[in-house]
Amino acid sequence: MDQISSNRTIAKNTLFLYVRMLFNLVVSLYASRVILQVLGVSDLGVYQVVAGIVALFTYINVSLAESNSRFLAFELGKIFFQIALLTLIIAV
């Protein structure tokens, strides 16, 4: 019974993901059509260049934040291990 419920949940989540992906596709295609009509051909090129640069800097920002978080977690783990070892030595 539990396996059937798990399979049903997986199938339902898969269906929701496909519906969300289809919705995002339709919205992005419609938005690109509207942006092209509003901006025109030459301004659309400038818009795409600026959007590409913003996306690049966003990627760099997220990468640096993630690496910084990982570095801090690793160092805190080393410090915690040293404190736990020192406490164990003092307790004995």
N, CA, C and O atoms as CSV, one atom per row, in Angstrom:
chain,resi,resn,atom,element,x,y,z
A,1,MET,N,N,0.818,-1.194,0.000
A,1,MET,CA,C,0.000,0.000,0.000
A,1,MET,C,C,0.863,1.260,0.000
A,1,MET,O,O,0.545,2.247,-0.663
A,2,ASP,N,N,1.946,1.207,0.747
A,2,ASP,CA,C,2.824,2.375,0.838
A,2,ASP,C,C,3.529,2.621,-0.492
A,2,ASP,O,O,3.745,3.772,-0.872
A,3,GLN,N,N,3.889,1.554,-1.205
A,3,GLN,CA,C,4.553,1.683,-2.504
A,3,GLN,C,C,3.625,2.337,-3.525
A,3,GLN,O,O,4.064,3.155,-4.334
A,4,ILE,N,N,2.346,1.977,-3.487
A,4,ILE,CA,C,1.380,2.551,-4.422
A,4,ILE,C,C,1.201,4.039,-4.148
A,4,ILE,O,O,1.120,4.843,-5.077
A,5,SER,N,N,1.140,4.399,-2.875
A,5,SER,CA,C,1.007,5.811,-2.505
A,5,SER,C,C,2.234,6.606,-2.932
A,5,SER,O,O,2.120,7.739,-3.398
A,6,SER,N,N,3.400,6.005,-2.770
A,6,SER,CA,C,4.638,6.668,-3.173
A,6,SER,C,C,4.682,6.858,-4.691
A,6,SER,O,O,5.066,7.924,-5.172
A,7,ASN,N,N,4.293,5.839,-5.438
A,7,ASN,CA,C,4.265,5.947,-6.902
A,7,ASN,C,C,3.256,6.983,-7.362
A,7,ASN,O,O,3.513,7.713,-8.319
A,8,ARG,N,N,2.117,7.056,-6.697
A,8,ARG,CA,C,1.093,8.037,-7.053
A,8,ARG,C,C,1.614,9.461,-6.786
A,8,ARG,O,O,1.364,10.371,-7.577
A,9,THR,N,N,2.325,9.646,-5.689
A,9,THR,CA,C,2.895,10.958,-5.369
A,9,THR,C,C,3.946,11.354,-6.393
A,9,THR,O,O,4.002,12.510,-6.812
A,10,ILE,N,N,4.775,10.407,-6.798
A,10,ILE,CA,C,5.799,10.685,-7.814
A,10,ILE,C,C,5.143,11.067,-9.132
A,10,ILE,O,O,5.575,12.015,-9.787
A,11,ALA,N,N,4.106,10.343,-9.525
A,11,ALA,CA,C,3.420,10.640,-10.782
A,11,ALA,C,C,2.743,12.013,-10.725
A,11,ALA,O,O,2.780,12.765,-11.699
A,12,LYS,N,N,2.133,12.335,-9.595
A,12,LYS,CA,C,1.477,13.630,-9.450
A,12,LYS,C,C,2.497,14.766,-9.494
A,12,LYS,O,O,2.262,15.777,-10.156
A,13,ASN,N,N,3.618,14.617,-8.806
A,13,ASN,CA,C,4.661,15.644,-8.829
A,13,ASN,C,C,5.254,15.810,-10.221
A,13,ASN,O,O,5.553,16.927,-10.642
A,14,THR,N,N,5.425,14.705,-10.936
A,14,THR,CA,C,5.931,14.776,-12.306
A,14,THR,C,C,4.966,15.538,-13.197
A,14,THR,O,O,5.384,16.366,-14.006
A,15,LEU,N,N,3.682,15.261,-13.052
A,15,LEU,CA,C,2.679,15.971,-13.836
A,15,LEU,C,C,2.705,17.467,-13.531
A,15,LEU,O,O,2.641,18.287,-14.448
A,16,PHE,N,N,2.799,17.827,-12.256
A,16,PHE,CA,C,2.859,19.241,-11.881
A,16,PHE,C,C,4.103,19.916,-12.452
A,16,PHE,O,O,4.040,21.066,-12.888
A,17,LEU,N,N,5.222,19.215,-12.453
A,17,LEU,CA,C,6.449,19.790,-13.015
A,17,LEU,C,C,6.308,20.035,-14.513
A,17,LEU,O,O,6.758,21.065,-15.017
A,18,TYR,N,N,5.684,19.093,-15.232
A,18,TYR,CA,C,5.481,19.278,-16.662
A,18,TYR,C,C,4.527,20.440,-16.944
A,18,TYR,O,O,4.741,21.206,-17.884
A,19,VAL,N,N,3.485,20.572,-16.138
A,19,VAL,CA,C,2.545,21.680,-16.318
A,19,VAL,C,C,3.245,23.001,-16.055
A,19,VAL,O,O,3.041,23.967,-16.791
A,20,ARG,N,N,4.071,23.057,-15.012
A,20,ARG,CA,C,4.807,24.281,-14.710
A,20,ARG,C,C,5.788,24.626,-15.820
A,20,ARG,O,O,5.932,25.792,-16.186
A,21,MET,N,N,6.465,23.612,-16.357
A,21,MET,CA,C,7.406,23.836,-17.443
A,21,MET,C,C,6.678,24.343,-18.690
A,21,MET,O,O,7.177,25.245,-19.364
A,22,LEU,N,N,5.527,23.790,-19.005
A,22,LEU,CA,C,4.743,24.250,-20.148
A,22,LEU,C,C,4.259,25.683,-19.937
A,22,LEU,O,O,4.289,26.487,-20.869
A,23,PHE,N,N,3.817,26.010,-18.734
A,23,PHE,CA,C,3.381,27.365,-18.423
A,23,PHE,C,C,4.534,28.356,-18.585
A,23,PHE,O,O,4.355,29.419,-19.179
A,24,ASN,N,N,5.715,28.017,-18.061
A,24,ASN,CA,C,6.882,28.895,-18.208
A,24,ASN,C,C,7.249,29.089,-19.675
A,24,ASN,O,O,7.627,30.189,-20.077
A,25,LEU,N,N,7.143,28.034,-20.475
A,25,LEU,CA,C,7.452,28.125,-21.891
A,25,LEU,C,C,6.490,29.072,-22.604
A,25,LEU,O,O,6.920,29.912,-23.394
A,26,VAL,N,N,5.207,28.943,-22.333
A,26,VAL,CA,C,4.206,29.802,-22.975
A,26,VAL,C,C,4.406,31.259,-22.555
A,26,VAL,O,O,4.350,32.158,-23.394
A,27,VAL,N,N,4.636,31.493,-21.273
A,27,VAL,CA,C,4.826,32.863,-20.797
A,27,VAL,C,C,6.078,33.480,-21.396
A,27,VAL,O,O,6.054,34.640,-21.807
A,28,SER,N,N,7.171,32.733,-21.454
A,28,SER,CA,C,8.414,33.295,-22.001
A,28,SER,C,C,8.293,33.564,-23.504
A,28,SER,O,O,8.816,34.567,-23.990
A,29,LEU,N,N,7.613,32.687,-24.246
A,29,LEU,CA,C,7.420,32.941,-25.679
A,29,LEU,C,C,6.551,34.170,-25.912
A,29,LEU,O,O,6.845,34.976,-26.795
A,30,TYR,N,N,5.493,34.321,-25.138
A,30,TYR,CA,C,4.627,35.487,-25.289
A,30,TYR,C,C,5.370,36.761,-24.871
A,30,TYR,O,O,5.256,37.794,-25.532
A,31,ALA,N,N,6.127,36.685,-23.777
A,31,ALA,CA,C,6.865,37.860,-23.307
A,31,ALA,C,C,7.912,38.293,-24.325
A,31,ALA,O,O,8.102,39.489,-24.542
A,32,SER,N,N,8.591,37.339,-24.951
A,32,SER,CA,C,9.588,37.718,-25.953
A,32,SER,C,C,8.930,38.383,-27.165
A,32,SER,O,O,9.511,39.291,-27.759
A,33,ARG,N,N,7.734,37.946,-27.536
A,33,ARG,CA,C,6.998,38.574,-28.639
A,33,ARG,C,C,6.615,40.008,-28.285
A,33,ARG,O,O,6.766,40.914,-29.104
A,34,VAL,N,N,6.123,40.212,-27.076
A,34,VAL,CA,C,5.724,41.557,-26.644
A,34,VAL,C,C,6.939,42.466,-26.539
A,34,VAL,O,O,6.882,43.624,-26.951
A,35,ILE,N,N,8.042,41.954,-25.989
A,35,ILE,CA,C,9.258,42.763,-25.858
A,35,ILE,C,C,9.781,43.164,-27.228
A,35,ILE,O,O,10.226,44.298,-27.409
A,36,LEU,N,N,9.735,42.254,-28.197
A,36,LEU,CA,C,10.174,42.584,-29.550
A,36,LEU,C,C,9.299,43.670,-30.171
A,36,LEU,O,O,9.810,44.573,-30.832
A,37,GLN,N,N,8.000,43.590,-29.967
A,37,GLN,CA,C,7.101,44.614,-30.511
A,37,GLN,C,C,7.337,45.968,-29.855
A,37,GLN,O,O,7.322,46.994,-30.534
A,38,VAL,N,N,7.554,45.981,-28.552
A,38,VAL,CA,C,7.695,47.245,-27.830
A,38,VAL,C,C,9.050,47.893,-28.104
A,38,VAL,O,O,9.123,49.095,-28.357
A,39,LEU,N,N,10.119,47.104,-28.055
A,39,LEU,CA,C,11.460,47.671,-28.181
A,39,LEU,C,C,11.915,47.860,-29.616
A,39,LEU,O,O,12.633,48.815,-29.912
A,40,GLY,N,N,11.526,46.998,-30.484
A,40,GLY,CA,C,12.040,47.052,-31.846
A,40,GLY,C,C,13.297,46.203,-31.955
A,40,GLY,O,O,13.790,45.668,-30.962
A,41,VAL,N,N,13.808,46.087,-33.178
A,41,VAL,CA,C,14.921,45.167,-33.427
A,41,VAL,C,C,16.222,45.650,-32.783
A,41,VAL,O,O,16.910,44.871,-32.124
A,42,SER,N,N,16.565,46.926,-32.967
A,42,SER,CA,C,17.858,47.414,-32.475
A,42,SER,C,C,17.881,47.482,-30.954
A,42,SER,O,O,18.883,47.120,-30.336
A,43,ASP,N,N,16.794,47.941,-30.342
A,43,ASP,CA,C,16.762,48.014,-28.885
A,43,ASP,C,C,16.683,46.626,-28.255
A,43,ASP,O,O,17.136,46.426,-27.128
A,44,LEU,N,N,16.111,45.674,-28.975
A,44,LEU,CA,C,16.073,44.308,-28.460
A,44,LEU,C,C,17.488,43.743,-28.342
A,44,LEU,O,O,17.788,43.021,-27.391
A,45,GLY,N,N,18.351,44.062,-29.292
A,45,GLY,CA,C,19.740,43.612,-29.209
A,45,GLY,C,C,20.443,44.178,-27.996
A,45,GLY,O,O,21.169,43.463,-27.305
A,46,VAL,N,N,20.235,45.461,-27.730
A,46,VAL,CA,C,20.824,46.086,-26.537
A,46,VAL,C,C,20.254,45.441,-25.278
A,46,VAL,O,O,20.984,45.176,-24.324
A,47,TYR,N,N,18.959,45.192,-25.282
A,47,TYR,CA,C,18.296,44.545,-24.142
A,47,TYR,C,C,18.899,43.161,-23.878
A,47,TYR,O,O,19.140,42.799,-22.727
A,48,GLN,N,N,19.140,42.398,-24.931
A,48,GLN,CA,C,19.690,41.059,-24.762
A,48,GLN,C,C,21.131,41.096,-24.274
A,48,GLN,O,O,21.533,40.248,-23.478
A,49,VAL,N,N,21.912,42.062,-24.736
A,49,VAL,CA,C,23.292,42.185,-24.258
A,49,VAL,C,C,23.309,42.531,-22.778
A,49,VAL,O,O,24.059,41.941,-22.000
A,50,VAL,N,N,22.473,43.497,-22.396
A,50,VAL,CA,C,22.412,43.891,-20.984
A,50,VAL,C,C,21.904,42.727,-20.134
A,50,VAL,O,O,22.429,42.484,-19.047
A,51,ALA,N,N,20.902,42.014,-20.609
A,51,ALA,CA,C,20.384,40.862,-19.866
A,51,ALA,C,C,21.454,39.775,-19.730
A,51,ALA,O,O,21.538,39.124,-18.689
A,52,GLY,N,N,22.266,39.573,-20.764
A,52,GLY,CA,C,23.350,38.601,-20.688
A,52,GLY,C,C,24.400,38.988,-19.663
A,52,GLY,O,O,24.894,38.141,-18.918
A,53,ILE,N,N,24.740,40.274,-19.628
A,53,ILE,CA,C,25.725,40.742,-18.651
A,53,ILE,C,C,25.183,40.613,-17.229
A,53,ILE,O,O,25.902,40.202,-16.319
A,54,VAL,N,N,23.917,40.966,-17.047
A,54,VAL,CA,C,23.296,40.829,-15.723
A,54,VAL,C,C,23.268,39.363,-15.304
A,54,VAL,O,O,23.546,39.048,-14.147
A,55,ALA,N,N,22.940,38.474,-16.213
A,55,ALA,CA,C,22.919,37.044,-15.903
A,55,ALA,C,C,24.307,36.541,-15.547
A,55,ALA,O,O,24.454,35.725,-14.638
A,56,LEU,N,N,25.333,37.019,-16.255
A,56,LEU,CA,C,26.710,36.617,-15.957
A,56,LEU,C,C,27.115,37.058,-14.556
A,56,LEU,O,O,27.673,36.272,-13.791
A,57,PHE,N,N,26.836,38.309,-14.222
A,57,PHE,CA,C,27.197,38.794,-12.895
A,57,PHE,C,C,26.377,38.128,-11.797
A,57,PHE,O,O,26.874,37.933,-10.688
A,58,THR,N,N,25.142,37.781,-12.088
A,58,THR,CA,C,24.336,37.044,-11.115
A,58,THR,C,C,24.931,35.672,-10.866
A,58,THR,O,O,24.994,35.221,-9.722
A,59,TYR,N,N,25.367,35.005,-11.920
A,59,TYR,CA,C,25.998,33.695,-11.773
A,59,TYR,C,C,27.281,33.801,-10.949
A,59,TYR,O,O,27.525,32.974,-10.070
A,60,ILE,N,N,28.091,34.804,-11.226
A,60,ILE,CA,C,29.331,34.991,-10.473
A,60,ILE,C,C,29.017,35.277,-9.013
A,60,ILE,O,O,29.678,34.746,-8.120
A,61,ASN,N,N,28.016,36.109,-8.765
A,61,ASN,CA,C,27.641,36.453,-7.397
A,61,ASN,C,C,27.178,35.223,-6.619
A,61,ASN,O,O,27.583,35.021,-5.474
A,62,VAL,N,N,26.341,34.411,-7.233
A,62,VAL,CA,C,25.848,33.201,-6.572
A,62,VAL,C,C,26.988,32.219,-6.332
A,62,VAL,O,O,27.045,31.586,-5.277
A,63,SER,N,N,27.893,32.084,-7.295
A,63,SER,CA,C,29.024,31.175,-7.144
A,63,SER,C,C,29.931,31.607,-5.999
A,63,SER,O,O,30.364,30.778,-5.199
A,64,LEU,N,N,30.215,32.891,-5.922
A,64,LEU,CA,C,31.065,33.392,-4.834
A,64,LEU,C,C,30.380,33.237,-3.476
A,64,LEU,O,O,31.031,32.885,-2.493
A,65,ALA,N,N,29.092,33.494,-3.416
A,65,ALA,CA,C,28.372,33.344,-2.148
A,65,ALA,C,C,28.359,31.884,-1.703
A,65,ALA,O,O,28.525,31.590,-0.520
A,66,GLU,N,N,28.162,30.982,-2.644
A,66,GLU,CA,C,28.134,29.552,-2.300
A,66,GLU,C,C,29.506,29.063,-1.854
A,66,GLU,O,O,29.609,28.306,-0.888
A,67,SER,N,N,30.553,29.486,-2.545
A,67,SER,CA,C,31.897,29.058,-2.143
A,67,SER,C,C,32.277,29.664,-0.799
A,67,SER,O,O,32.944,29.010,0.002
A,68,ASN,N,N,31.867,30.893,-0.539
A,68,ASN,CA,C,32.133,31.519,0.749
A,68,ASN,C,C,31.410,30.772,1.864
A,68,ASN,O,O,31.985,30.543,2.928
A,69,SER,N,N,30.166,30.394,1.634
A,69,SER,CA,C,29.398,29.646,2.621
A,69,SER,C,C,30.031,28.291,2.895
A,69,SER,O,O,30.094,27.852,4.044
A,70,ARG,N,N,30.496,27.629,1.848
A,70,ARG,CA,C,31.134,26.322,2.025
A,70,ARG,C,C,32.441,26.450,2.795
A,70,ARG,O,O,32.737,25.634,3.668
A,71,PHE,N,N,33.219,27.472,2.472
A,71,PHE,CA,C,34.481,27.691,3.175
A,71,PHE,C,C,34.237,27.951,4.660
A,71,PHE,O,O,34.923,27.385,5.511
A,72,LEU,N,N,33.261,28.806,4.973
A,72,LEU,CA,C,32.976,29.115,6.372
A,72,LEU,C,C,32.477,27.881,7.120
A,72,LEU,O,O,32.873,27.653,8.264
A,73,ALA,N,N,31.617,27.086,6.494
A,73,ALA,CA,C,31.115,25.876,7.137
A,73,ALA,C,C,32.254,24.889,7.397
A,73,ALA,O,O,32.297,24.249,8.448
A,74,PHE,N,N,33.175,24.768,6.439
A,74,PHE,CA,C,34.309,23.866,6.615
A,74,PHE,C,C,35.198,24.328,7.762
A,74,PHE,O,O,35.615,23.514,8.586
A,75,GLU,N,N,35.492,25.620,7.825
A,75,GLU,CA,C,36.339,26.144,8.899
A,75,GLU,C,C,35.649,26.028,10.253
A,75,GLU,O,O,36.300,25.705,11.247
A,76,LEU,N,N,34.343,26.285,10.310
A,76,LEU,CA,C,33.628,26.122,11.570
A,76,LEU,C,C,33.633,24.662,12.013
A,76,LEU,O,O,33.697,24.372,13.208
A,77,GLY,N,N,33.568,23.755,11.060
A,77,GLY,CA,C,33.640,22.334,11.391
A,77,GLY,C,C,34.988,21.963,11.973
A,77,GLY,O,O,35.057,21.178,12.919
A,78,LYS,N,N,36.070,22.518,11.424
A,78,LYS,CA,C,37.401,22.241,11.975
A,78,LYS,C,C,37.526,22.815,13.380
A,78,LYS,O,O,38.062,22.161,14.275
A,79,ILE,N,N,37.038,24.025,13.576
A,79,ILE,CA,C,37.119,24.651,14.897
A,79,ILE,C,C,36.286,23.873,15.904
A,79,ILE,O,O,36.713,23.670,17.040
A,80,PHE,N,N,35.093,23.434,15.492
A,80,PHE,CA,C,34.244,22.654,16.390
A,80,PHE,C,C,34.935,21.352,16.781
A,80,PHE,O,O,34.878,20.947,17.942
A,81,PHE,N,N,35.586,20.696,15.826
A,81,PHE,CA,C,36.288,19.447,16.126
A,81,PHE,C,C,37.419,19.696,17.116
A,81,PHE,O,O,37.611,18.904,18.039
A,82,GLN,N,N,38.170,20.782,16.943
A,82,GLN,CA,C,39.262,21.097,17.851
A,82,GLN,C,C,38.750,21.402,19.253
A,82,GLN,O,O,39.350,20.978,20.240
A,83,ILE,N,N,37.637,22.139,19.344
A,83,ILE,CA,C,37.065,22.456,20.654
A,83,ILE,C,C,36.542,21.195,21.330
A,83,ILE,O,O,36.721,21.014,22.534
A,84,ALA,N,N,35.897,20.323,20.559
A,84,ALA,CA,C,35.388,19.071,21.124
A,84,ALA,C,C,36.539,18.193,21.590
A,84,ALA,O,O,36.441,17.563,22.644
A,85,LEU,N,N,37.627,18.137,20.829
A,85,LEU,CA,C,38.790,17.353,21.229
A,85,LEU,C,C,39.427,17.925,22.482
A,85,LEU,O,O,39.795,17.175,23.386
A,86,LEU,N,N,39.563,19.236,22.550
A,86,LEU,CA,C,40.140,19.884,23.725
A,86,LEU,C,C,39.262,19.643,24.954
A,86,LEU,O,O,39.780,19.385,26.041
A,87,THR,N,N,37.944,19.724,24.794
A,87,THR,CA,C,37.030,19.466,25.908
A,87,THR,C,C,37.133,18.025,26.364
A,87,THR,O,O,37.084,17.758,27.564
A,88,LEU,N,N,37.274,17.096,25.442
A,88,LEU,CA,C,37.429,15.688,25.793
A,88,LEU,C,C,38.731,15.450,26.546
A,88,LEU,O,O,38.760,14.687,27.511
A,89,ILE,N,N,39.805,16.095,26.114
A,89,ILE,CA,C,41.109,15.941,26.776
A,89,ILE,C,C,41.045,16.513,28.189
A,89,ILE,O,O,41.551,15.901,29.129
A,90,ILE,N,N,40.431,17.672,28.341
A,90,ILE,CA,C,40.338,18.305,29.659
A,90,ILE,C,C,39.435,17.489,30.584
A,90,ILE,O,O,39.700,17.399,31.783
A,91,ALA,N,N,38.375,16.895,30.040
A,91,ALA,CA,C,37.439,16.117,30.857
A,91,ALA,C,C,38.077,14.840,31.361
A,91,ALA,O,O,37.711,14.350,32.430
A,92,VAL,N,N,39.019,14.292,30.619
A,92,VAL,CA,C,39.656,13.036,31.031
A,92,VAL,C,C,40.764,13.364,31.960
A,92,VAL,O,O,41.451,12.465,32.444
